[in-house]
Amino acid sequence: MTTTEDAAPGPTGENIERLTENLSKVEKLSKRLLEVMSSKSSHNPALNAPSHELFAKAASKYWTEVMHNPAKLMEQQVEYWGKSVKHFADAQKQLVKGKFRAPEDPGPSDRRFANPLWDSHPYFNFIKQQYLINAGAIKEAVASVEDLDAKEKRRLSYFADQIVDMLAPTNFLATNPDALEKALETEGQSLVSGLENLVADLEANNGELVVRLADEKAFELGGNIATTPGDVVYRNRMMELIQYKPATEKVHEIPLVVFPPWINKFYILDLKAQNSLIKWVTEQGYTLFVVSWVNPDASYHDVGMEDYIEDGYLAALREVKAITGQKQVNAIGYCIAGTTLAMTLSLLKQRGDKSIKSATFFTALTDFSDQGEFTPFLQDDFIDGIDAEIEDKGVLRSYIMARTFSYLRSNDLVYSPAIRSYMMGEAPPAFDLLYWNGDGANLPAKMAHQYLRQLCQGNRFTEGGIEFLGHTLHVRDVDVPLCSVACETDHIAAWKDCYRGVQMMGSKQKTFIVSQSGHIAGIVNPPSKVKYGHYTNDDLSLSPKDWFETAEFTAGSWWPRWEEWLSNRSGKMVPAPEQTGDSEHPSLAPAPGTYVKMKANA
């Protein structure tokens, strides 16, 4: 226990003087802060939160219930009051004893409160326990709201959680012992460094606060990440097509082309040699092509999903076949690119085009009937705000998407990094995955509108069909042999939703794999790590629950299992090409190309 008798000595006069000097630097930084905030770029305010209507409706439902059942309110309030008064009385009891100490029972554990002072120091322990009492009361009140539409209740719960997380005492300097200790230890330098980090982040994003998650100076595309050798062999307004150099003397005759998501950049599959799927595929004996999408600016305002299909998928298929002399290719689509690969397959079937021999889907949704954790952001008030934003800016700017994704895991991706950077004054870590996560891409206005309205909200691809390029595309048209890999804890594309979409596809040959972990780690899961296992089950007629309960678990990466599946559909082994491209497809740039280096500032 910490007491006044055994507490550490306070700062000396010399320490205080240096502390004062450091804090005086804050004034200069504050001027920079005011300057950057005065030039802040704006976005539609509807993107900041739900409309007041949601909270008004919830309050109305709550008070209607109270009028019919007043005992309910009294029960909740008495419980809350009781906990709060008892908490205060316990603290007073300790003071009366003449010992300034925390109670014997420090309260429930929470990894935000790892500092021992949260349990041993009476001030911090009182704050922590009262915060947890308040948080519990808010969550209980929200849970008790009845007769509210399921989607609205899910949104209410989400935004209530955001309020609770935002008000955590760890997020404020005066109630964060780690930050206060660091300030004293560094004589205020941590606060100065933290403000410098804050101003730098604001300046880098035109006044919008986007917490930098990684040290951007620690990485260089083509230098220490995205280093698998290859060449850009084709380029148009939508994408660069990269052909990777063979790593074996012989390769399968059927080439493989990867379509990564254009919400992020392709090098998540080629971060470093140890976990690069791109490098690993070439080492298994495949002629590999990867699409690198353009990072659009406002001039791409009228580019839609049909342009991604026409100038992305169909163009890549055409050029890969021309370079390799093959009539068919195998294709991979990751996330939104998997959704679009499915639509492309429907289009090809209707055109009688058999260019794709087999398809692999990574965490790809085709059935959007359950909006999952994105429910708060897929209702009309928020999407109306996005429509107004993209009409004004021409693109859906990267930071808006990044912020939306981050707040689904706000403690991990917003508050904890902000505390380390702005309160503790620490430099962001040199972490390649977080560097990639912060290197986002914009979305063209038309494409974003189509995706959100017709797919996410309207679920047209699985219900009535979606109109593109003169055809009504439907998930049932997907009839090539397919392998779908979903991830057990994926909060972006839940595995059960991916599974339902695969069930609707018309293919006679279907393989479904669930990898442990989430949207990224479950896919970037090399065999060398033996970190995450995977589940398989050949019976795709089962409900998701029954499929999982009867699935076979295999320790280790799914990569070798998938490669065995792919090799059976990739033809015989032939001599590897001596060079990338051909006379009609000279090298335009070494991998990773030029489009991937375009930043998202619009």
N, C-alpha and C positions, 0 to 999 in steps of 0.2 A: 504494500500500500504506500502511496505517496502522502507524506505529511509535511507540515511546516518545518518540523525538526530535521528531516532528512532530505529536503528538497535541494536541488542543485543550486549553487551560488548564482546570483543574478549577474547581468552584464556590468562590466567596469565602466568608469568614466571614459576611458579611451575607446572602449567598444561603442559606447553611446555616441561619441563624437564621430566615429567612422560611419555609424548607422545613420546619423543625421546628414552626413555628407552624401551618402548613397541615396537617401530619400530625396535630397535636393535635386538629384538628377531626374527625378520623376517629373518635375515641372517641364523640363525640355521635351521629355517623351510625351507628356500630355499635350503639348502644342502639336506634335506630329499626329497624335491620336485625333485631335479636333480637326486637323486638316484633312485626314483621310476620311473621317466620318462625314465631313461637309461635302465631299465629292462622291459619296456612296452611290453606287448604282442601285436603282430601285427595281423591285419586282412586285407583282400583283399581291396586295395584302391578303387576299383570300388563301394564299399558299401558306400563311403563317399558322393557321388554326382553323377549326371548323367554325361555321357560322354560329352566332349566338342562339339561333333557333334550336340547335341540339341541346344546349344546356337548359334553355327555357322549357323545352318539352320534357326533359328529364326531371327538372324541378317540379313542373306541373304534375307529372305522374307521381312523384314522391309525395307531394303534399296531398294529392287526392287520396293516396293510400293512407296517409296519416289521418285524414279526416274520417275515413271509414274504420281505421284501426289505430287510434291514438296511442294505444299501449305499445305499439311497435316503436314509435318514436321515443317514448319514454324509456323503453327498455334499452334502446341503443344509447340514448343520451346519459342515462343513469350509469350504464356500464362505462362509458367514456369518462364521465365526471368522476366516477369512483376510482378508475385507474389513475387519473390525473391528480386527484386529491391525495390518494394514497402515496403516489410518487413524491408529491411535495412534502407530505408528512414524514416520509422516510428520510428525506434530505434534511428536514428540520431536526429530526431526532438525532441525526449524526452531529449537527451543529451544537445541540444542547449538551451532548456528551463532552463538548470541548475539543473534539478531534475533527479536524477538517479532512474528511476522507469519504471515499465512495462507499456505498452499501456493500454488504457481503455478497449479495447477488448482483452482478454487474449487468444482467439483462441478456437478451438473445444475441447471438453472434451474427455478424454481417461482414463480408470481406471489405466493405468500404471502411469499416471501423477496426482495422487491423492494428493500429497504433495502441500499445498498452495503456496509454493515457485515457482512452475511451472507457476503460474499465476501472482504472486505478484513481484517476483524478475526479473529484466530485463535480467540478464544473462541467467537464466534458461528458462525464457519465450521465449527469442529469439531462443535458441537452440531447444526448443520444437516445436515452430511454423515452424522453418526451416526444422526440421526433418519431420513434417507432410506434408509440401509442397513437399519435396523430395520424400517421400513415395507415395504421390498422383501422382507425375509425372512418377515414375517407373511403377506403376500399370496401368496408362493410356497408356503408351508406349506399355506395354505387351498386353493390351486389344485391341490395334489397329493393332496388327500383323494379317494379313489376309493370306489366302491360306496356312495355316499350318494345318496339320492333327489334328483332334480334340483331340486325346490322347496326342500328342506332345504339343499342346497349353495348355492343362490342366497341363501337367508337367511343362511347362515353367512358367505358372502362380504360381504353387505351389512353385517352387524354387525361383522365384522372391519374393514371400511373405516371404520365409525363410530369404532371404538376408535383406529385409526390417526389419523384426523382430529382426534379429541378430544385426543390426546397430542402434537399438533404444538407445537413450542417457541414458536410465535407466540401460543399461547393462555395463556402464563404470563408474568407480569410480569418475573421475573428473567431470562428468556431471550427477551424481545422488545425489540430495540434501539429500535424506534419509540417504544414506551411509556416506556422508560427515558429516552430523549432528551427526550421531551415533559415528563416529570416534572421533569427538571433545568431545562429551559427555562422552565417555569411555576412553578418553586420549589415543586412539589408540588401546585399548584392542580388540575392535570389529574387527579390521583388522587382528590382531594376531590370534584371534579365528577363523576368516574366513579362513585364510591361513591354520590353523590346520585342519579345516573341509575339505578343498580342498585336502590337502595331505592325510588325512585319507580316503577320497573317492577314490583317485587314488590308494592308497595302497591296498584297499579292492577289487579292480578290475584289478589288475595286470597292472596298468598304464593307463587303459582306464577311461575316465571321464564319470561316471554315477552318476548323482546327487542323493544323498540319500534323499528320500522324507519323511521318517519317522524315529523315534527313535527306532532302532532295539532292544535296551535293554529293552524297555517298554513292550514287548510282549513275551509270551512263549506259544508255541503250546501245547495244552492240559492243560495249566495253566490258562490263562485269555482269550484265544481265542481257537476256535475249541474244545469246552469242552463238547459237547453233548455226553453222555456215550454210549459206544459201544465197539466192539472188532474186530480185524482183524481175520477173520475166514478162509482165504485162501490167498495164496501168490504164485506168479510165477515171472518170470523174467520181466514181463511187468507191473504188478499191484498188489496191495493189495486190497482185498475185505473186506470192513468193514460192519458188521451188527450192527445196532444201537438198543439199548435196548428199549423195548416197553414202552410207557408212559401212556398206557391205559390198562384196564383189558381185553378188547376185541379188535381184529384187523380184518381188511378185510382179507379174505383168500388168495387173489391174492397179492403176494409181489410186491414191487416197487424197481427198481434198477436205480440208477442215474449214468450216464457217464459224468463226467465233462471234460472240455477241458484240454489237456495235455500241452498246451502252458503256462498255469498258473496252480495253485494248487487248489484242490477241496474246501478248507476251506473258500473260498469266500461265500459259502453257509452255513457257520457255524462260522461266525466271533465272534459274541457274542449272548447271549440268546435273546436279544430284537429283533434282525433282522435275526436270524438263520432260514433259510428255512428247514434245516435238523431237527432241534428241533420241529418246527411247524408241519411238516409232521407227526412225531411220535405222536404228541399230537392229531392229527386228527384220529388216529387209523390205522396206516399202519405198516407192517413189512418192514423196510427200509434198503436197501443195497446201499452203495456208493463205487464206484471204486476210488482208489487213485493210480495214475500212477507213475511209476518209473521216476526218474530224470536222463536221460541217460547220459553216458559219451562216450568217443571215441570208447569203445568196442561195442557200439550199432550202429556203422557205417552202417551196412547192414540191419538194421531193417526198414521195410517199412510199409505202410498202411495195407497191408495184415496181418502183425504180430499184429497190434493193433486190427484188426478184429478177428483173430484166437485166440490169447492169451489174448485178452482183453474182447471183447464183447461176443464171443462164450463161452469162459471159464467162464465168470461171469454168463451167462445164465445157463450154465450147473450146476455150483455149487449152485446157488440160488435155482434152482429147486430141487436139491438133498437135500439141507438143509430143505426146506419148504415142500417137498413132493408134490408140485404143478406142473402141466404140463405147465402152462403159467405164465408169469410175465408181468407187465407193465414197460415200460422203458422211461427214460428221457435222452435226449442228449443236451448238452449246447455248443453252438458255434461250433468249429471244431468237437467236439464229437457228435453234432447233425447231421452234414454233414455225419459223418462216421456211425451214427446210421441208416441214410437213406440208405446208401450203404449196411449195414448189413441186413436191411429189404429186399432189393432187392435180396441179396444172399439167405436168408432164404426162400423167395417165390420160387425161382428157385429150391431150394432143397426140397420143400414141407414141410418145418419145420415151425410149427405154435407156436413156443415158446413165441413170443411176442404178447400179446393180444391187447395192445394199445401203441401208442408212443406219447410222448410230446417232442416238440422241443423248446428250448430256443435260441433265436437269432441265428438261424441256417441257413446258406446259402446252397442251392443246385444248384441254377442257378447263375453262375459267369459271365454272359454276360456283365454286367455293373460292372466295377472294382471300380467305385466310388472314394472315397478319396485315395484309395490305388493305383490308376493309376500310380502315379510317381514311385512306387516301383515294379510294375509288368511288366515292359518292359525289353527287352532282356539284355540291358547293366547292369541293376541292378541284374537281376536273374543270368546272367552269372557270376557276381561277387560272388553271394551266392554259386553257384555251385563250383567255385574254392575254396571258403572259406571252405565249408563243406567237400570237397574232401581232403583238407589239414588237417582239425581239426577233422573230424569224426562226428561232430555235428554242428548244427547251434546254436551258443552260445546265451544264454539268453539275454545278454546285447545288442546284435545286434537287436534282436526283440524289446526289451524294448525301445531302442533308436528310432527305426522306428515308433512305436506307439506313443512315446512321441512327436515326431516332427510334428505329425498331430495336436497337440495342444501345440505348442512350448512355447507360452507365459505362459500358465498355468502349464505345466509339465517340462519345461526346464529352461527358463529364470527367472521366478519369484522365484522358489525354489533356483536357483543358487544365485540370488541376496541376498535372505534372509540368505543363508548359508555362502557364500563366501565373500560378501561385508559387510553384517550386523553382521556377526559372530554369528548368532542365531542357536541354536540347532534345528534339525528337530522336528516336532511335534509328539506327541504320538498319532497317528491316525491309527487305525487298518486297514482301507481300503488301505491307502498308504503303510503300512507295507506289506500287502499282495501283492500290486502292485509291490513292489520291490523284492519280494521273487519268482523270476522267475524260469523257467525250460528250459533246452536245448531241441532241437529237433534232432532226429537221421538223419544222412545225407540222407539216401535213402528216408525216409518218407518226409523230407522237400522238396527234389527234386520232388517227385511224386505230392505232394500237390500243389506246385507252378506251375509246368509245366503242369500237366494233369488236374487239377481242376481250379486253379486261371487263368491260361493263356488259357488252352485248352477247359475248360468248358465241359469236356467229359461226365460227369455224366448225363447231360441233353441233349446233342447233339448226339454223336454217341455211347455213352456207354463207360464205363471204365473197363479195364480187371484186375480182381483180383481173385485169388483162383480158376482159371479155369472157371470163369464165366464172361460174359459181363454184368455189373451192370448198371441199368438205373433207373432214378427217377420215371418213370411211374410204376415200379414194386411195389412201396410203396402203399400197399392197406389196411393196418390195420386202424382202427379208430385212428384219430390223432388230436392233439391240438398243434397249433404253436403259440408261444408268441414272438412277435417282439417288438422293442422299438422305439418310435417316433423320438428321436434325436440320435439314434445309428450311430456313424461314422465308426464302424467296420463292422457291418452287417446291412446295411440299411433296414428298414422295407419293403420298396417296393420290394427289391430284394428277401427277405425272402418270401414275398407274391407270387411273380411270381413262385418261386420254389414249393410252396404248390399247386398252381393252376395246375402244371404239374403232381402232384402225382395222383396215381390211386385210392386212397381211396374214398369210397362213403360217409363216415362220416368225415367231416373236420370242425374244429373250428379254427378260426383265431382271435387273440387278439393283439391289439397294446397298449402297456403300455406307459404312458408318461415317459419322461427322457431317459437315455442312456443305453449303453451296460451292465453296472453293476447295477446302481441305479434303472433302470426300472425292473430288475429281482429281486434284493434284495429289495423288496418293501413290508414290512410286513403290515398287516391290522391295527396294533396298531398305526402306524404313520399317517395314512390318509393324506399322502403327495402327492402321484401321483395317478391320475385316469387312466382309460383305455377305449379303443374303441372296439366295437364289431359290426359285420355285418354278417348276415348269407349268404348273396349273394356273393359267391366267383367267380362268373363269370364276375364281374365288373373289370374295369381297376383299378389300385391302386388309382388313383385320385378320381374316382367315388366311390370306396369302402369307402374311408376315408370321403368324403363329405357327404355320406348318412349313416355313421356309428353312432351308439348310444354311447354317452359318459356316463360313470359311474364314479362317484367320488370314490376314494379309491382304495385299492389294488385289483389286479386280482386274488390273491391267492384263496380266497373263491370260486370264479366262477370256477376256474380250478379244485379245490378240489371236487366240486359238479359234474363236468364232470368226474373226475377220479373215484369217488366213485361208479358211475353207471356202471363202467367197472372193479370193483375190487372184486366182489363176496360178499357172505354173511359175517356176522361178526362171528368170532370164538374166543375161548380163546387165549389170547396172549401167545406166547412161554415163558416158564419159564427162559430160558437162550439163549444166542446166540450160533449159530453153532449147532453141534451135536457131537457124538462120533468120527465121521470121520473128523470133522472140529472143533478142539479145538481152544481156544483163543491163537493166536500167539503173540498178543500185544494188549494193550488197545488202543482205538481210541485216537488220529487220526492216529496211526500207525507209522511206521518207514520210509517208502518211502517219506512221505511228508516233512520229516526233512532233506532230502538230499539237499544240496546246489548246485547251478548251476555252480560253478567254475570248468571249464573243463581244 
